[in-house]
Amino acid sequence: MAKILAVDVGGSGLKVALIDRRGRMLTERRRVRTPHPSPPRVVLRALGELVGPLPLDASVIGVSVGFPGVVRDGRVITAPNLGSDDWKGFDLSRALGRLWRKPVRVINDADMQGLGAARGRGIEMVITLGTGFGTALLVDGRLAPHLELSHHPFRKGETYDQQLGDVARRKVGNRKWNRRVKRAIDTLRRLVNFDAIYVGGGNARRLDAGLAADVHVVANDCGMKGGAGLWR
């Protein structure tokens, strides 16, 4: 059976698991806290230790990595939630390929979650609620070019990331944060005219009731599941 190593690099946690071509988990998800500060060498060392117990034999055809920032051709453009300028221009795909001796494909973490959550019908959007705020857009199951909407102005002169990230949630409390999330979804609905929006990330479980019919909360392992989409 062909296997894929799925890697989710987050601002608060690093997660890895082996999945099959359909995105089904073949191992338990392994997780450690993201080291801070988080320059590339520190994150790579932590990932190496995390993946160590997993069998990366000949059945593993490749590695899929979701990264919290803009990535082009495996090279990091931005990494706002990792707190280190050393990421700019860093060839993450090449570095991980040398580490694990496998072909590596790297995309934005919300985009990878989108590949796991989307049903492949119409205009679908994904938002992730975690350390920061991530977005992905898909058309009939295909990823659109990544837009860093998280750093676009949202309200009161602040971005979506500043208003909806975990620091903001802790500061204003879950009730007020929930109102902000619902307002953001309404704003994105007018901007994108999506058919459905999927909400993932560690703080999705903190959403209260009363979501619109086109809003769906998805399991936190969608980011791992989406890794299969990079090898189809």
ROPATI-5857 format. One record per residue: x, y, z of N, C-alpha, C in turn; residue number from 1. Coordinates in pm, whole numbers. Example, Ala and Ser with C-alpha at 12.3 -4.5 7.8 and 13.67 -1.06 7.14 Angstrom:
2
<<1319 -569 780> <1230 -450 780> <1320 -330 780> 1>;
<<1285 -225 708> <1367 -106 714> <1290 3 787> 2>;
end
This chain:
232
<<83 -119 0> <0 0 0> <87 125 0> 1>;
<<57 218 -90> <129 344 -94> <90 430 25> 2>;
<<188 492 87> <165 576 204> <223 715 180> 3>;
<<171 811 256> <216 950 249> <241 997 391> 4>;
<<354 1064 412> <380 1127 540> <317 1266 537> 5>;
<<217 1288 624> <151 1418 632> <208 1495 751> 6>;
<<245 1620 727> <308 1704 828> <231 1835 836> 7>;
<<191 1872 957> <120 1998 979> <205 2084 1072> 8>;
<<261 2192 1016> <342 2285 1094> <250 2399 1139> 9>;
<<228 2410 1269> <141 2515 1320> <215 2608 1413> 10>;
<<153 2721 1442> <214 2816 1533> <224 2766 1675> 11>;
<<136 2669 1711> <138 2616 1847> <175 2469 1854> 12>;
<<160 2395 1741> <190 2253 1744> <242 2201 1612> 13>;
<<327 2097 1621> <375 2023 1504> <310 1886 1508> 14>;
<<251 1843 1395> <178 1716 1391> <222 1636 1269> 15>;
<<232 1505 1287> <269 1416 1177> <189 1287 1186> 16>;
<<168 1224 1071> <103 1093 1066> <125 1034 928> 17>;
<<115 904 917> <112 838 787> <-32 821 744> 18>;
<<-61 854 618> <-194 839 562> <-186 761 432> 19>;
<<-301 714 384> <-303 648 253> <-343 749 146> 20>;
<<-356 703 23> <-386 794 -89> <-525 858 -78> 21>;
<<-611 801 5> <-745 858 25> <-751 947 148> 22>;
<<-638 964 213> <-634 1050 330> <-669 982 460> 23>;
<<-684 851 457> <-718 779 580> <-593 761 666> 24>;
<<-610 782 796> <-498 774 889> <-453 629 905> 25>;
<<-324 606 887> <-266 472 903> <-191 459 1035> 26>;
<<-161 572 1098> <-94 572 1229> <-165 674 1317> 27>;
<<-141 667 1444> <-186 772 1534> <-114 902 1500> 28>;
<<-185 1011 1515> <-122 1141 1494> <-26 1171 1609> 29>;
<<96 1204 1575> <196 1241 1675> <207 1394 1679> 30>;
<<215 1449 1800> <215 1595 1815> <310 1639 1925> 31>;
<<379 1750 1900> <456 1819 2003> <428 1968 1989> 32>;
<<455 2042 2094> <440 2187 2086> <547 2246 1994> 33>;
<<509 2347 1920> <606 2416 1834> <705 2490 1922> 34>;
<<835 2467 1901> <934 2539 1981> <932 2688 1948> 35>;
<<956 2769 2048> <964 2914 2026> <1086 2969 2098> 36>;
<<1163 3054 2028> <1145 3097 1889> <1163 2980 1793> 37>;
<<1118 3001 1668> <1107 2891 1574> <1185 2912 1445> 38>;
<<1315 2930 1449> <1392 2938 1325> <1391 2803 1255> 39>;
<<1420 2798 1125> <1413 2672 1051> <1489 2556 1114> 40>;
<<1612 2578 1158> <1691 2466 1211> <1626 2403 1334> 41>;
<<1561 2485 1417> <1495 2434 1538> <1370 2354 1501> 42>;
<<1291 2405 1409> <1170 2334 1366> <1206 2204 1295> 43>;
<<1309 2208 1209> <1350 2086 1140> <1399 1979 1238> 44>;
<<1471 2021 1340> <1518 1923 1439> <1399 1861 1513> 45>;
<<1299 1943 1550> <1182 1893 1619> <1102 1798 1530> 46>;
<<1091 1831 1401> <1019 1743 1309> <1093 1611 1291> 47>;
<<1224 1618 1283> <1302 1496 1269> <1281 1402 1386> 48>;
<<1279 1456 1507> <1255 1375 1626> <1113 1322 1630> 49>;
<<1017 1403 1584> <877 1363 1587> <849 1250 1489> 50>;
<<910 1257 1372> <888 1155 1269> <970 1029 1294> 51>;
<<1075 1041 1375> <1168 931 1398> <1105 794 1417> 52>;
<<1003 778 1502> <944 645 1526> <859 592 1411> 53>;
<<826 675 1313> <741 629 1202> <826 555 1097> 54>;
<<773 449 1039> <848 372 940> <846 439 802> 55>;
<<954 508 766> <961 573 635> <1030 479 536> 56>;
<<963 367 508> <1020 267 417> <983 298 273> 57>;
<<1005 203 184> <983 225 41> <836 246 6> 58>;
<<744 207 97> <602 225 70> <559 371 83> 59>;
<<641 456 145> <609 598 159> <653 670 32> 60>;
<<556 715 -46> <586 771 -178> <622 919 -173> 61>;
<<588 987 -64> <619 1128 -56> <571 1189 74> 62>;
<<602 1319 89> <569 1393 210> <486 1515 171> 63>;
<<377 1537 244> <293 1655 225> <304 1742 349> 64>;
<<335 1870 330> <356 1960 443> <262 2080 431> 65>;
<<186 2104 537> <107 2226 549> <184 2325 636> 66>;
<<207 2446 583> <293 2543 650> <215 2673 674> 67>;
<<231 2736 791> <152 2856 824> <208 2985 763> 68>;
<<195 2997 633> <244 3115 564> <232 3095 414> 69>;
<<289 3186 339> <288 3177 193> <407 3093 150> 70>;
<<380 2994 64> <485 2906 11> <471 2900 -140> 71>;
<<583 2912 -211> <582 2899 -356> <695 2808 -398> 72>;
<<658 2703 -471> <757 2606 -519> <843 2552 -406> 73>;
<<781 2530 -290> <851 2473 -176> <932 2571 -94> 74>;
<<935 2697 -137> <1016 2798 -69> <925 2892 11> 75>;
<<961 2920 134> <879 3002 223> <892 3150 186> 76>;
<<777 3216 171> <775 3359 146> <748 3435 276> 77>;
<<649 3386 354> <617 3448 483> <589 3339 585> 78>;
<<616 3371 712> <587 3280 824> <553 3363 946> 79>;
<<439 3434 942> <410 3536 1045> <394 3481 1186> 80>;
<<354 3355 1201> <328 3302 1334> <441 3216 1390> 81>;
<<556 3217 1324> <668 3139 1374> <778 3225 1436> 82>;
<<761 3356 1428> <847 3446 1504> <993 3448 1466> 83>;
<<1025 3421 1340> <1166 3424 1299> <1177 3470 1155> 84>;
<<1259 3571 1132> <1280 3622 996> <1363 3527 910> 85>;
<<1423 3426 974> <1507 3332 900> <1427 3248 801> 86>;
<<1295 3247 813> <1213 3166 722> <1204 3227 582> 87>;
<<1218 3358 571> <1198 3422 442> <1297 3369 339> 88>;
<<1245 3309 233> <1328 3254 128> <1380 3114 155> 89>;
<<1345 3057 271> <1398 2925 307> <1333 2816 222> 90>;
<<1416 2729 162> <1366 2621 77> <1329 2501 165> 91>;
<<1207 2503 217> <1163 2401 310> <1149 2265 243> 92>;
<<1100 2263 121> <1086 2137 48> <1220 2066 33> 93>;
<<1321 2142 -5> <1453 2082 -25> <1512 2033 108> 94>;
<<1497 2113 214> <1554 2077 344> <1491 1950 398> 95>;
<<1358 1938 388> <1291 1818 437> <1319 1698 347> 96>;
<<1337 1723 219> <1373 1615 128> <1507 1553 165> 97>;
<<1603 1639 202> <1733 1588 247> <1721 1513 379> 98>;
<<1633 1563 467> <1617 1502 599> <1558 1362 590> 99>;
<<1456 1345 506> <1383 1218 503> <1407 1134 377> 100>;
<<1484 1187 283> <1515 1115 159> <1388 1075 85> 101>;
<<1294 1167 82> <1167 1147 12> <1132 1275 -63> 102>;
<<1054 1265 -173> <1005 1386 -237> <906 1458 -146> 103>;
<<916 1591 -142> <836 1671 -48> <760 1779 -125> 104>;
<<631 1794 -91> <551 1903 -146> <496 1985 -30> 105>;
<<514 2117 -37> <475 2207 71> <375 2309 20> 106>;
<<265 2327 95> <167 2430 63> <125 2498 192> 107>;
<<48 2603 181> <-8 2670 297> <-94 2572 377> 108>;
<<-92 2584 510> <-163 2487 593> <-314 2493 576> 109>;
<<-370 2612 555> <-514 2621 531> <-551 2558 396> 110>;
<<-464 2574 297> <-487 2511 168> <-489 2358 183> 111>;
<<-397 2305 264> <-395 2159 282> <-519 2113 356> 112>;
<<-564 2193 453> <-688 2159 521> <-807 2165 424> 113>;
<<-800 2259 332> <-906 2270 231> <-917 2145 146> 114>;
<<-803 2088 108> <-804 1966 29> <-867 1850 106> 115>;
<<-857 1855 239> <-916 1750 320> <-1063 1772 349> 116>;
<<-1106 1898 351> <-1244 1929 392> <-1341 1942 274> 117>;
<<-1294 1996 162> <-1384 2028 52> <-1445 1904 -11> 118>;
<<-1566 1919 -60> <-1639 1808 -122> <-1633 1811 -274> 119>;
<<-1569 1916 -329> <-1547 1920 -473> <-1663 1970 -554> 120>;
<<-1752 2048 -488> <-1868 2099 -560> <-1879 2250 -544> 121>;
<<-1864 2322 -654> <-1883 2466 -653> <-1771 2542 -586> 122>;
<<-1803 2661 -536> <-1706 2747 -468> <-1708 2711 -319> 123>;
<<-1596 2662 -271> <-1586 2624 -131> <-1472 2701 -66> 124>;
<<-1495 2743 58> <-1394 2818 132> <-1365 2746 262> 125>;
<<-1243 2760 308> <-1202 2705 436> <-1140 2818 518> 126>;
<<-1179 2825 646> <-1108 2913 738> <-1057 2828 854> 127>;
<<-940 2862 904> <-883 2790 1017> <-868 2886 1134> 128>;
<<-911 2841 1249> <-907 2920 1372> <-809 2853 1467> 129>;
<<-693 2913 1480> <-591 2855 1566> <-505 2965 1624> 130>;
<<-374 2948 1619> <-285 3055 1662> <-316 3182 1584> 131>;
<<-338 3166 1454> <-380 3276 1368> <-508 3238 1295> 132>;
<<-533 3308 1187> <-654 3288 1106> <-609 3257 964> 133>;
<<-646 3139 913> <-605 3100 778> <-724 3086 685> 134>;
<<-699 3097 555> <-807 3081 457> <-758 3002 336> 135>;
<<-853 2935 273> <-828 2866 146> <-954 2875 62> 136>;
<<-937 2874 -67> <-1049 2882 -161> <-1033 2773 -266> 137>;
<<-1142 2701 -293> <-1139 2592 -391> <-1255 2606 -488> 138>;
<<-1231 2568 -612> <-1334 2570 -715> <-1346 2429 -770> 139>;
<<-1461 2365 -747> <-1483 2227 -789> <-1370 2135 -743> 140>;
<<-1324 2157 -621> <-1222 2071 -561> <-1079 2108 -592> 141>;
<<-1059 2209 -677> <-923 2252 -711> <-888 2380 -637> 142>;
<<-768 2384 -582> <-724 2502 -509> <-709 2623 -600> 143>;
<<-761 2735 -555> <-735 2862 -622> <-602 2916 -570> 144>;
<<-542 3013 -639> <-419 3072 -587> <-440 3121 -444> 145>;
<<-339 3098 -361> <-353 3133 -219> <-352 3284 -199> 146>;
<<-450 3332 -122> <-459 3473 -85> <-441 3485 66> 147>;
<<-355 3574 109> <-334 3592 253> <-440 3688 309> 148>;
<<-566 3642 307> <-675 3725 358> <-660 3749 507> 149>;
<<-588 3660 575> <-571 3676 720> <-504 3809 755> 150>;
<<-426 3863 662> <-355 3988 689> <-418 4107 617> 151>;
<<-542 4086 573> <-619 4193 510> <-699 4264 620> 152>;
<<-721 4396 608> <-799 4466 710> <-939 4406 727> 153>;
<<-981 4392 853> <-1111 4333 884> <-1201 4435 956> 154>;
<<-1159 4479 1076> <-1240 4576 1149> <-1151 4654 1246> 155>;
<<-1193 4779 1272> <-1124 4866 1367> <-974 4878 1338> 156>;
<<-940 4878 1210> <-801 4897 1171> <-713 4776 1192> 157>;
<<-772 4662 1227> <-695 4541 1250> <-733 4434 1148> 158>;
<<-642 4338 1131> <-661 4231 1033> <-746 4119 1092> 159>;
<<-785 4025 1007> <-854 3905 1053> <-767 3831 1155> 160>;
<<-639 3822 1126> <-547 3752 1215> <-545 3817 1354> 161>;
<<-539 3948 1358> <-532 4019 1485> <-663 4011 1562> 162>;
<<-773 4007 1492> <-904 4007 1557> <-954 3867 1594> 163>;
<<-904 3765 1523> <-962 3631 1540> <-861 3526 1584> 164>;
<<-733 3561 1593> <-632 3467 1640> <-650 3434 1787> 165>;
<<-571 3341 1836> <-590 3293 1972> <-560 3399 2077> 166>;
<<-465 3488 2049> <-436 3596 2144> <-559 3683 2163> 167>;
<<-627 3717 2053> <-747 3799 2061> <-859 3726 2136> 168>;
<<-875 3597 2108> <-980 3520 2176> <-960 3521 2327> 169>;
<<-838 3500 2369> <-809 3500 2514> <-832 3637 2575> 170>;
<<-807 3740 2498> <-820 3877 2549> <-967 3918 2565> 171>;
<<-1049 3888 2464> <-1187 3938 2467> <-1288 3835 2517> 172>;
<<-1248 3708 2526> <-1341 3605 2571> <-1414 3538 2456> 173>;
<<-1463 3417 2481> <-1524 3338 2374> <-1650 3400 2315> 174>;
<<-1732 3464 2400> <-1859 3518 2349> <-1834 3627 2246> 175>;
<<-1751 3725 2280> <-1723 3834 2187> <-1647 3781 2066> 176>;
<<-1555 3687 2088> <-1479 3627 1978> <-1572 3556 1882> 177>;
<<-1673 3485 1932> <-1771 3418 1847> <-1844 3518 1759> 178>;
<<-1880 3631 1815> <-1948 3732 1734> <-1858 3782 1622> 179>;
<<-1730 3796 1652> <-1635 3839 1549> <-1623 3734 1439> 180>;
<<-1616 3608 1476> <-1604 3501 1376> <-1725 3502 1283> 181>;
<<-1844 3514 1340> <-1965 3515 1257> <-1969 3637 1165> 182>;
<<-1921 3750 1215> <-1914 3869 1130> <-1814 3847 1017> 183>;
<<-1701 3784 1048> <-1601 3755 945> <-1659 3663 838> 184>;
<<-1732 3560 880> <-1793 3468 783> <-1891 3542 694> 185>;
<<-1971 3632 751> <-2065 3710 670> <-1990 3799 570> 186>;
<<-1880 3859 614> <-1801 3944 525> <-1742 3861 410> 187>;
<<-1688 3743 443> <-1629 3657 341> <-1736 3602 247> 188>;
<<-1856 3581 298> <-1965 3534 211> <-1996 3638 103> 189>;
<<-1998 3765 143> <-2023 3871 45> <-1907 3887 -52> 190>;
<<-1786 3864 -4> <-1667 3878 -89> <-1656 3765 -190> 191>;
<<-1677 3641 -144> <-1648 3523 -225> <-1772 3462 -289> 192>;
<<-1889 3481 -224> <-2013 3415 -268> <-1995 3263 -272> 193>;
<<-1941 3209 -164> <-1915 3065 -159> <-2045 2986 -148> 194>;
<<-2038 2860 -192> <-2150 2768 -174> <-2146 2703 -36> 195>;
<<-2025 2688 17> <-2009 2633 152> <-1878 2683 209> 196>;
<<-1874 2695 342> <-1750 2732 410> <-1728 2632 522> 197>;
<<-1604 2587 534> <-1566 2487 634> <-1474 2554 735> 198>;
<<-1503 2530 863> <-1426 2592 970> <-1347 2484 1043> 199>;
<<-1215 2498 1043> <-1129 2401 1111> <-1031 2472 1202> 200>;
<<-934 2397 1251> <-836 2452 1343> <-874 2423 1487> 201>;
<<-777 2439 1576> <-796 2403 1715> <-905 2479 1787> 202>;
<<-936 2601 1743> <-1039 2680 1811> <-1177 2667 1748> 203>;
<<-1190 2587 1643> <-1323 2566 1583> <-1419 2506 1685> 204>;
<<-1368 2427 1778> <-1453 2364 1879> <-1511 2466 1977> 205>;
<<-1459 2587 1975> <-1507 2690 2067> <-1622 2771 2008> 206>;
<<-1662 2740 1885> <-1775 2810 1825> <-1905 2765 1892> 207>;
<<-1993 2860 1915> <-2122 2825 1974> <-2223 2792 1865> 208>;
<<-2346 2766 1904> <-2451 2730 1808> <-2493 2854 1728> 209>;
<<-2580 2831 1631> <-2634 2942 1555> <-2561 2973 1427> 210>;
<<-2479 2877 1377> <-2411 2898 1251> <-2507 2881 1135> 211>;
<<-2485 2953 1027> <-2571 2942 909> <-2560 2804 846> 212>;
<<-2657 2770 762> <-2664 2636 704> <-2546 2606 613> 213>;
<<-2483 2708 557> <-2370 2684 466> <-2235 2682 539> 214>;
<<-2237 2684 672> <-2116 2682 753> <-2102 2546 820> 215>;
<<-1987 2480 801> <-1966 2345 852> <-1835 2339 931> 216>;
<<-1844 2295 1056> <-1723 2275 1136> <-1667 2137 1103> 217>;
<<-1537 2131 1075> <-1475 2005 1032> <-1375 1957 1137> 218>;
<<-1345 1828 1130> <-1254 1766 1225> <-1114 1825 1211> 219>;
<<-1040 1824 1322> <-908 1885 1324> <-805 1806 1244> 220>;
<<-839 1682 1206> <-743 1602 1128> <-756 1625 978> 221>;
<<-842 1720 936> <-856 1749 793> <-726 1799 733> 222>;
<<-646 1868 816> <-517 1915 766> <-424 1803 731> 223>;
<<-436 1689 803> <-355 1572 770> <-414 1501 648> 224>;
<<-544 1483 651> <-615 1416 541> <-588 1483 407> 225>;
<<-583 1616 409> <-562 1690 285> <-428 1665 221> 226>;
<<-333 1609 297> <-202 1578 239> <-209 1480 124> 227>;
<<-313 1396 122> <-328 1301 11> <-353 1372 -121> 228>;
<<-418 1489 -114> <-451 1564 -235> <-330 1611 -312> 229>;
<<-215 1620 -247> <-94 1667 -316> <-28 1558 -399> 230>;
<<-76 1433 -387> <-12 1322 -457> <-110 1248 -547> 231>;
<<-223 1314 -580> <-317 1252 -672> <-279 1285 -815> 232>;
end
